[in-house]
Amino acid sequence: MSPVPQERSSRMSGGGRRVRDLLATGERSFSFEFFPPKDAAGVTALWKALRELEPLRPTFVSVTYGAGGSSRDTTIEITQRIARETTMTPMAHLTCVGHTRDELRSIVGAYADAGVRNVLTLRGDPPGGPGTAWTPTDGGLTYADELVALVRSLGDFSVGVAAFPEGHRDAADLDADIAVLRRKQDAGAEFAITEMVLRASDYFGLLERARAAGVTIPVLPGIMPITNLRQIARMAELSGREVPADVVARVTRFEGDAEAVRAEGTAIAAELCEELLRGDAPGLHFYTLNRSRATREIYADLALPVA
């Protein structure tokens, strides 16, 4: 793998840093996403991954938010600890699912009290799961752009949103999907993160549509190394997509050898990252699944700097 030249200044981060300001430096952004653990063993694994990834000097790290607020308190606790105990800048997720406007205001206030100033605002999946009809909560919000506007009205938060390389599964077509992204920008969104990119051409197609529609905010491609093909295929299915046939073919050659599957999947992700960076993507957002090994190996393949 040929190295991707990259210079980043050494910086100390924390909860008070705004992602919009970090992205505005012009340096490429490298960020990691985690989910709230369900038990003590999961907490240990999460903090092990965080500490192993901290030397990579991420621009920010994000913590997901369970459907209907099922992990709200844990998300707040994790983001608070990241802000307090590490050099990393945390970003919390927030969805419209299962909350009234007043509840959403209270949650944003709890994030602010925890020292978190970055929020990824999402409509969220319908309560019945992806592909089912969306039913808003009484007294709640229907669209992500409404949540963007709400968060921005509550203080000096840096607000991000989701973008979809192949279009959201509920969008009528790609033009309708981009129109939604434009509305989120108009409501105050300052950056976007895509769901996992399966082909670089999908990401570049998204950018082309976005720029044509007047979307100017940075759009960070989401990367998920394939360490388990069945798991990735299921995630793609939930978003109404399929894993590319060439990727499936490369990984299934090693079926039955978990370590070889993981190695090939990581190599595929590294190749994708290199193509995205050489195409001037503003950075990479890694879906870590609360593990660090694959991400660290991709960093090494791309010759990215570490502390």
C-alpha positions in Angstrom: 0.0 0.0 0.0 1.5 3.3 -1.0 1.6 5.9 1.8 -0.9 8.8 1.8 1.0 11.9 2.8 -0.6 13.6 5.8 0.5 16.3 8.2 -1.4 17.0 11.3 -0.3 19.3 14.2 -0.1 17.9 17.6 -3.1 19.1 19.6 -4.7 18.6 22.9 -8.5 18.1 22.6 -11.3 18.0 25.1 -15.1 18.4 25.5 -15.0 22.1 24.9 -13.6 21.8 21.4 -16.1 22.2 18.5 -15.9 19.8 15.6 -16.6 22.6 13.2 -13.5 24.4 14.3 -11.3 21.3 14.1 -12.6 20.7 10.5 -12.1 24.3 9.6 -8.3 24.0 10.0 -8.1 22.3 6.6 -6.3 19.3 8.1 -7.8 15.9 7.3 -10.1 14.6 9.9 -9.8 11.1 11.4 -12.5 10.1 13.8 -13.7 7.0 15.6 -17.2 5.9 16.6 -18.1 3.8 19.6 -21.3 2.5 21.1 -22.4 2.3 24.8 -21.5 -1.1 26.3 -24.1 -3.2 28.0 -22.1 -4.8 30.8 -18.8 -4.5 32.7 -16.9 -6.6 30.2 -18.1 -4.2 27.5 -16.9 -1.2 29.5 -13.5 -2.7 29.8 -13.3 -3.4 26.1 -14.5 0.1 25.2 -11.9 1.9 27.4 -9.1 -0.4 26.2 -10.0 0.5 22.6 -10.2 4.2 23.5 -6.8 4.2 25.1 -5.2 2.2 22.2 -6.7 4.6 19.7 -5.9 7.8 21.6 -2.3 7.9 20.2 -3.7 8.2 16.7 -4.8 11.7 17.7 -8.4 11.6 16.3 -10.1 14.8 15.4 -13.0 13.6 17.5 -14.7 10.5 18.8 -18.4 9.9 18.7 -20.6 7.8 21.0 -23.9 6.4 19.6 -27.3 6.8 21.2 -29.7 3.8 21.6 -33.1 3.7 19.9 -35.6 5.6 22.0 -32.9 6.8 24.4 -32.2 3.3 25.6 -28.6 4.1 26.3 -28.9 7.8 27.0 -27.4 7.8 30.5 -24.5 5.6 29.4 -23.8 7.8 26.4 -23.7 10.9 28.6 -21.4 9.2 31.0 -19.0 8.0 28.3 -18.8 11.4 26.6 -18.3 13.1 29.9 -15.4 10.7 30.8 -13.8 11.2 27.4 -14.0 14.9 27.8 -12.6 14.7 31.4 -10.1 11.9 31.2 -8.6 11.9 27.7 -7.1 14.3 25.2 -9.9 13.5 22.7 -12.9 15.6 21.7 -16.2 13.7 22.2 -19.4 14.0 20.1 -22.7 12.6 21.3 -25.4 11.2 19.1 -29.1 12.2 19.5 -32.2 10.9 17.6 -35.8 12.0 17.4 -37.1 8.5 18.3 -39.3 8.3 21.3 -38.8 11.8 22.7 -40.9 14.9 22.9 -39.3 18.3 22.2 -39.1 19.0 26.0 -37.3 15.7 26.5 -34.9 16.5 23.7 -34.1 19.9 25.2 -33.4 18.2 28.6 -31.0 15.7 27.0 -29.1 18.4 25.2 -28.9 20.2 28.5 -27.4 17.1 30.1 -24.8 16.9 27.3 -24.0 20.6 27.9 -23.7 19.9 31.7 -21.3 17.0 30.9 -19.1 19.4 28.9 -20.0 18.0 25.5 -20.4 20.7 22.8 -20.7 18.4 19.7 -23.9 16.5 18.7 -24.6 14.3 15.7 -28.4 14.8 15.1 -30.3 11.9 13.5 -33.9 11.2 12.8 -33.2 7.6 13.8 -34.7 4.3 12.7 -38.5 3.9 13.0 -39.5 2.1 16.3 -40.5 -0.9 14.2 -37.0 -1.1 12.6 -35.5 0.0 9.3 -37.9 -0.2 6.4 -41.0 0.1 8.5 -43.3 3.2 8.5 -42.1 6.2 10.4 -44.4 7.4 13.2 -43.3 10.5 15.1 -43.7 10.7 18.9 -46.5 12.9 20.1 -45.0 16.2 20.9 -41.8 15.2 19.2 -40.0 15.8 15.9 -40.5 14.2 12.5 -37.3 15.2 10.5 -33.6 15.5 11.3 -33.5 19.1 10.1 -36.0 19.9 12.9 -33.6 18.4 15.4 -30.7 20.3 14.0 -32.5 23.5 14.4 -33.5 22.6 18.0 -30.0 21.8 19.1 -28.6 24.9 17.4 -31.2 27.0 19.3 -30.0 25.7 22.7 -26.4 27.0 22.7 -23.1 27.0 20.9 -23.1 23.4 19.8 -21.4 22.1 16.7 -24.0 20.0 14.9 -23.4 17.1 12.5 -25.8 15.0 10.4 -25.9 11.8 8.5 -25.5 11.4 4.7 -26.1 8.4 2.5 -23.7 7.4 -0.4 -26.4 5.3 -2.1 -29.4 7.4 -0.8 -31.4 6.8 2.3 -33.6 3.7 2.0 -36.7 5.7 2.6 -35.9 8.4 0.0 -37.9 8.5 -3.2 -34.7 8.8 -5.3 -31.2 10.2 -5.1 -32.3 13.8 -5.8 -34.8 13.6 -2.9 -32.2 12.3 -0.6 -29.8 15.2 -1.4 -32.6 17.7 -0.9 -32.9 16.4 2.7 -29.2 16.9 3.2 -29.6 20.5 1.9 -32.4 21.1 4.3 -30.2 19.9 7.2 -27.5 22.2 6.1 -29.9 25.1 5.9 -31.1 24.3 9.4 -27.6 24.7 10.8 -25.7 21.5 10.2 -22.0 22.1 10.0 -20.7 18.7 8.7 -22.0 15.3 7.7 -20.9 11.7 8.2 -21.9 9.0 5.8 -23.2 5.5 6.7 -20.5 3.0 5.9 -19.1 3.5 2.4 -19.0 0.2 0.3 -17.5 1.7 -2.9 -15.5 4.9 -3.3 -17.5 5.7 -6.4 -20.7 5.9 -4.2 -19.1 8.5 -2.0 -17.8 10.6 -4.8 -21.3 10.4 -6.5 -22.8 11.6 -3.2 -20.4 14.6 -3.2 -21.2 15.5 -6.8 -24.9 15.5 -6.1 -24.4 17.4 -2.9 -22.3 20.2 -4.4 -24.7 20.5 -7.3 -27.5 21.0 -4.8 -25.6 23.7 -2.9 -24.4 21.5 0.0 -21.0 23.0 1.0 -20.4 21.4 4.4 -17.7 18.7 4.8 -18.9 15.2 4.2 -16.8 12.6 6.0 -17.0 9.0 4.6 -17.8 6.3 7.1 -15.5 3.2 7.1 -16.2 -0.2 8.7 -13.4 -2.8 8.2 -14.8 -6.2 7.4 -13.9 -8.5 10.3 -17.1 -10.6 9.9 -18.7 -10.7 6.5 -22.1 -11.8 7.8 -22.2 -8.9 10.2 -21.4 -6.4 7.5 -23.9 -7.9 5.1 -26.6 -7.6 7.7 -25.8 -4.0 8.4 -25.9 -3.3 4.6 -29.2 -5.1 4.3 -30.7 -2.9 7.1 -29.8 0.2 5.1 -31.3 -1.3 1.9 -28.0 -2.1 0.2 -25.8 -5.1 -0.7 -22.0 -5.6 -0.1 -20.3 -5.4 -3.5 -19.8 -8.8 -5.2 -16.1 -8.3 -5.6 -15.7 -7.7 -1.9 -17.8 -10.8 -1.1 -15.7 -12.9 -3.4 -12.4 -11.7 -1.9 -13.5 -12.4 1.6 -15.3 -15.7 1.1 -12.1 -17.2 -0.3 -11.0 -17.4 3.3 -14.3 -18.7 4.7 -13.6 -20.9 7.8 -10.4 -19.0 8.7 -11.5 -16.1 10.9 -8.0 -14.6 11.1 -7.6 -14.6 7.3 -11.1 -13.2 6.8 -10.2 -10.4 9.2 -6.9 -9.7 7.5 -8.5 -9.6 4.0 -11.3 -7.4 5.2 -8.9 -5.0 6.8 -6.8 -4.9 3.6 -10.0 -4.1 1.6 -10.9 -1.2 3.9 -7.3 0.2 3.7 -7.5 0.2 -0.1 -10.9 2.0 0.1 -9.5 4.5 2.5 -6.5 5.2 0.2 -8.8 5.7 -2.8 -11.0 8.1 -0.8 -8.1 10.2 0.5 -6.5 10.4 -2.9 -9.9 11.6 -4.2 -9.6 14.5 -1.6 -12.1 13.2 0.9 -11.8 15.6 4.0 -11.0 12.6 6.2 -12.3 9.2 7.4 -14.7 8.2 10.2 -14.1 4.7 11.5 -17.0 2.6 12.9 -14.8 0.7 15.4 -17.4 -1.6 17.0 -15.5 -0.9 20.2 -12.3 -2.5 19.0 -9.1 -0.9 17.9 -7.0 -3.5 16.0 -8.4 -3.1 12.5 -8.3 0.7 12.7 -4.7 0.7 13.9 -3.7 -1.6 11.1 -5.3 0.6 8.5 -3.4 3.6 9.9 -0.2 1.6 9.5 -1.1 0.6 5.9 -1.8 4.2 5.0 1.3 5.5 6.8 -0.8 7.9 8.9 1.0 9.7 11.8 0.6 8.7 15.4 1.7 10.4 18.6 
